Amino acid sequence: MDFFSSETITKTEYDEIISQFLHDMDFKMPSHEPDPAIQARALQHFSIQPNWPPHLKEKALLATAYIAPGVALCSPSAPFETRLMYGIHASYVLFIDDISHDLGTALNEFEPRLVAGQEQKSPILQSFVNFQLSNRKHLGAYGASINTKSTIEFINGLILEQMYDGKVTAPRGVLSFPRYLREKTGFSEPYAHFVFPEALFPEKKYLPVYLPILQALTDFINYTNDITSFYKESIVGCERFNYIYNIASTRGLSIGEALKLVCDDVVANVQVIRRVLMGHPEMLKVAEEFFQEYVAFHLRQPRYMMANSEGVRKR
């Protein structure tokens, strides 16, 4: 990056920005409690996966214990099996992200093996493929294809991060770069489809309604994660090549200004989605549930350290 690379903001400044962000999006901490049955079934799924290295399976179980029930809460109106699928899916994604360096060349071979119909080099990646294939029924045809595309992009993103960490800059004026990189290194697009479960809103009937807001939902998912993980990554931690820093670098902003801009973008996306769904109250209801629960997931999870934020405690 450029001269902003060593800059950050104080915890107090971050707390103030977070507090304003939660106020602007009309956030209210939901009262739903995690479903222990989701946790039990998700843990069972990972415990029986074959040929995993024991130390990595242990990591997966530890992560799944809080990720699966937490993500399942984001769709409280969905059927149990759908919520379970969402929770296990997210557990795979976050777990693979965390242990990507342990997967070695299996990452590079993922896409060619997938296209050729060959078994994956890593049993962990093969389990993820098997899980996706057996759960396509929870998505419509279009959503399922987006999930497949995003799986390949996610793995490619892990490869990019490993190969080019510290070697890529975010040049001033290249305003499209932060969003491009964020979309290619994340796994958010399928979760925009998850907002409208196939069991409640069959794609053939409802896709024309929510197709125009899928990008806004994807941006909400990505950038809410960036906002709420910023404390862990760049105030407690020292990560500097993330979406917030790339926005600052390409636009010539301070880190505080960039964070506020991203918060404003998320709020604007929420307002657009609410406006589009105003004439579809049943869809607006599940979207509102998702907004509140998705933010709450990040505020509650130890992974993001948000319990330390005064801006959160005020809520």
C-alpha positions in Angstrom: 0.0 0.0 0.0 1.0 3.7 0.1 1.5 6.1 3.0 -1.7 4.9 4.8 -0.2 1.5 5.4 1.0 2.2 8.9 -2.0 4.3 10.0 -4.9 2.9 12.1 -7.5 4.4 14.4 -7.9 4.2 18.1 -10.3 1.9 19.9 -12.3 4.9 21.0 -12.7 6.2 17.4 -13.7 2.7 16.3 -16.3 2.5 19.0 -17.8 5.8 18.0 -18.0 4.7 14.3 -19.6 1.4 15.2 -22.1 3.0 17.5 -23.2 5.3 14.8 -23.3 2.5 12.2 -25.6 0.4 14.4 -27.9 3.4 15.0 -28.1 4.3 11.3 -29.1 0.7 10.2 -31.7 0.6 13.1 -30.0 -2.4 14.7 -31.7 -4.1 17.6 -30.1 -7.0 19.3 -32.3 -10.1 18.6 -33.6 -12.3 21.3 -33.3 -15.6 19.5 -31.1 -18.2 21.2 -28.9 -20.7 19.4 -30.5 -24.1 18.7 -28.6 -26.8 20.5 -30.0 -29.3 18.0 -28.2 -27.4 15.2 -25.0 -27.5 17.1 -25.3 -31.3 17.8 -26.1 -32.2 14.2 -23.3 -30.0 12.8 -20.8 -31.5 15.2 -21.9 -34.9 14.3 -21.4 -34.1 10.6 -17.7 -33.1 11.1 -17.0 -35.8 13.6 -17.7 -38.6 11.0 -15.7 -37.1 8.1 -13.2 -39.7 7.0 -9.4 -39.4 6.7 -9.0 -35.9 8.3 -5.9 -35.3 10.3 -7.0 -35.5 13.9 -5.6 -32.1 14.9 -7.5 -30.4 12.1 -10.7 -32.3 12.9 -10.4 -31.0 16.4 -10.1 -27.4 15.1 -13.1 -27.9 12.9 -15.2 -29.2 15.8 -14.1 -26.2 18.0 -15.1 -23.7 15.3 -18.3 -25.4 14.4 -19.6 -25.5 18.0 -20.3 -21.7 17.8 -20.3 -21.0 14.0 -23.0 -23.4 13.0 -25.7 -22.4 15.5 -24.7 -18.7 15.2 -25.1 -18.7 11.4 -28.3 -20.8 11.6 -29.8 -18.0 13.7 -29.5 -15.6 10.7 -32.5 -17.4 9.1 -34.9 -18.1 12.0 -37.9 -18.6 9.7 -36.3 -21.3 7.6 -36.9 -25.0 8.1 -34.5 -26.8 10.5 -32.7 -28.7 7.7 -32.1 -25.5 5.8 -30.7 -23.7 8.8 -28.5 -26.7 9.5 -27.2 -26.6 6.0 -26.4 -22.9 6.3 -24.6 -23.5 9.6 -22.5 -26.4 8.3 -21.7 -24.5 5.1 -20.4 -21.5 7.0 -18.4 -23.7 9.3 -16.6 -25.3 6.3 -15.9 -21.8 4.8 -14.4 -20.3 8.0 -12.6 -23.4 9.0 -10.9 -23.8 5.5 -10.0 -20.1 5.5 -8.3 -20.6 8.9 -6.3 -23.7 7.9 -5.6 -22.9 4.3 -1.9 -23.0 4.8 -2.2 -26.6 6.0 -3.8 -27.6 2.7 -0.7 -27.0 0.6 -0.9 -27.9 -3.1 -4.4 -29.3 -2.6 -5.7 -25.8 -3.1 -4.0 -25.4 -6.4 -5.5 -28.7 -7.6 -9.0 -28.0 -6.4 -10.5 -26.5 -9.5 -9.0 -28.9 -12.1 -10.0 -31.9 -10.0 -13.5 -30.5 -9.5 -14.0 -29.9 -13.2 -12.6 -33.3 -14.1 -14.8 -35.0 -11.5 -11.7 -36.4 -9.6 -11.4 -36.8 -5.9 -9.8 -33.9 -4.1 -6.2 -34.2 -2.9 -7.3 -33.1 0.6 -9.9 -35.1 2.4 -11.1 -31.9 3.9 -11.8 -30.3 0.5 -13.4 -33.6 -0.6 -15.8 -33.5 2.4 -16.7 -29.9 1.4 -17.4 -31.0 -2.2 -19.5 -33.9 -1.0 -21.5 -31.7 1.4 -22.2 -29.2 -1.4 -23.4 -31.9 -3.8 -25.7 -33.5 -1.2 -27.3 -30.2 -0.2 -28.1 -28.6 -3.6 -31.8 -29.1 -2.8 -31.7 -26.2 -0.4 -31.1 -23.8 -3.4 -32.7 -23.2 -6.7 -30.8 -24.0 -9.9 -29.4 -20.4 -10.2 -28.5 -20.2 -6.6 -26.8 -23.6 -6.7 -24.7 -22.6 -9.7 -23.7 -19.4 -7.9 -22.6 -21.5 -4.9 -20.4 -23.7 -7.2 -18.9 -20.6 -8.8 -18.2 -19.0 -5.4 -16.6 -22.2 -4.1 -14.0 -22.0 -6.9 -13.5 -18.3 -6.4 -13.1 -18.8 -2.6 -10.4 -21.4 -3.1 -8.7 -19.2 -5.8 -8.8 -16.3 -3.3 -7.0 -18.4 -0.7 -4.3 -19.1 -3.3 -4.0 -15.4 -4.2 -3.6 -14.5 -0.6 -0.9 -17.1 0.0 1.1 -16.3 -3.2 0.8 -12.5 -3.3 0.6 -11.4 0.3 2.6 -8.2 0.6 3.2 -8.1 -3.1 0.0 -6.3 -4.3 -0.7 -2.6 -3.7 -4.0 -0.7 -3.9 -3.0 2.2 -6.2 -4.5 5.7 -5.8 -7.4 6.2 -8.2 -8.1 2.5 -9.0 -11.5 2.8 -7.3 -12.9 -0.6 -8.5 -10.0 -2.6 -7.2 -11.1 -3.0 -3.5 -14.5 -4.4 -4.5 -13.0 -6.7 -7.1 -10.5 -8.2 -4.7 -13.1 -8.4 -1.9 -15.5 -10.4 -4.1 -12.8 -12.7 -5.4 -11.4 -13.6 -1.9 -14.8 -14.0 -0.1 -17.7 -16.4 -0.1 -20.6 -14.1 0.3 -22.7 -14.3 -2.9 -24.4 -17.7 -2.0 -25.4 -16.2 1.3 -27.4 -13.6 -0.5 -29.4 -16.5 -1.9 -29.6 -18.1 1.5 -31.6 -15.1 2.7 -34.6 -16.4 0.7 -34.7 -20.1 1.4 -35.9 -22.3 -1.5 -38.4 -24.0 0.9 -40.1 -20.7 1.5 -39.4 -18.7 -1.7 -39.0 -21.1 -4.6 -36.5 -19.6 -7.1 -38.8 -20.1 -10.1 -41.4 -17.8 -8.5 -39.4 -15.3 -6.4 -36.1 -14.8 -8.2 -37.6 -12.0 -10.4 -38.3 -10.1 -7.1 -35.0 -10.5 -5.4 -32.6 -10.7 -8.4 -32.3 -6.8 -8.5 -31.1 -6.8 -4.8 -28.7 -9.7 -4.8 -25.7 -7.4 -5.3 -26.9 -5.2 -2.5 -27.3 -8.2 -0.2 -23.8 -9.5 -1.2 -22.3 -6.1 -0.5 -24.1 -6.0 2.9 -22.7 -9.4 3.8 -19.2 -8.6 2.7 -18.9 -5.1 4.2 -20.6 -5.8 7.4 -18.1 -8.5 8.0 -15.3 -6.0 7.1 -16.6 -3.4 9.5 -17.1 -5.8 12.4 -13.8 -7.7 11.9 -11.7 -4.5 11.5 -11.2 -4.3 15.3 -9.7 -7.8 15.5 -7.7 -7.5 12.2 -6.4 -3.9 12.2 -6.6 -2.4 15.7 -5.7 -5.4 17.9 -4.0 -7.0 14.9 -1.8 -5.5 12.2 -3.5 -6.5 9.0 -3.2 -3.7 6.4 -4.3 -5.3 3.1 -8.0 -5.5 3.7 -11.1 -3.8 2.2 -11.1 -0.8 4.6 -7.4 -0.1 4.0 -7.7 -0.6 0.2 -10.6 1.9 0.1 -8.4 4.4 2.0 -5.5 3.8 -0.3 -7.4 4.1 -3.6 -9.4 7.1 -2.6 -6.8 9.0 -0.6 -8.8 8.8 2.7 -7.8 8.4 6.2 -8.6 5.0 7.8 -11.4 6.6 9.9 -12.9 8.2 6.8 -12.7 5.0 4.9 -14.4 3.0 7.7 -17.2 5.6 7.9 -17.7 5.5 4.1 -18.0 1.7 4.2 -20.5 2.0 7.0 -22.5 4.5 5.0 -22.5 2.1 2.0 -23.9 -0.7 4.1 -26.7 1.4 5.5 -27.5 2.6 2.0 -27.7 -1.0 0.8 -30.0 -1.9 3.7 -32.3 1.0 2.8 -32.4 0.0 -0.9 -33.3 -3.6 0.0 -36.1 -2.5 2.4 -37.5 -0.2 -0.3 -37.5 -2.9 -3.0 -39.2 -5.4 -0.7 -41.8 -3.0 0.7 -44.5 -4.6 -1.5 -43.5 -8.1 -0.5 -43.9 -8.2 3.3 -43.1 -11.9 3.7 -39.8 -11.4 2.0 -39.1 -8.1 3.8 -39.6 -10.0 7.1 -36.9 -12.6 6.4 -34.5 -9.9 5.1 -35.0 -7.9 8.3 -34.4 -11.0 10.3 -31.2 -11.5 8.4 -29.9 -8.0 8.8 -30.3 -8.1 12.6 -29.1 -11.6 13.1 -26.1 -11.3 10.8 -24.9 -8.2 12.6 -25.6 -9.9 15.9 -23.6 -12.9 14.9 -20.5 -10.8 14.4 -21.1 -8.9 17.7 -21.5 -12.1 19.7 -18.8 -14.3 18.3 -15.5 -14.4 20.2 -13.8 -14.6 16.8 -14.4 -10.9 16.2 -13.6 -9.6 19.7 -16.6 -7.2 19.5 -17.5 -7.7 23.1 -14.6 -5.3 23.9 -16.3 -2.5 21.9 -18.0 0.2 24.0 -20.1 1.0 20.9 -21.6 -2.5 21.1 -22.2 -2.5 24.8 -24.3 0.6 24.4 -26.8 -1.4 22.3 
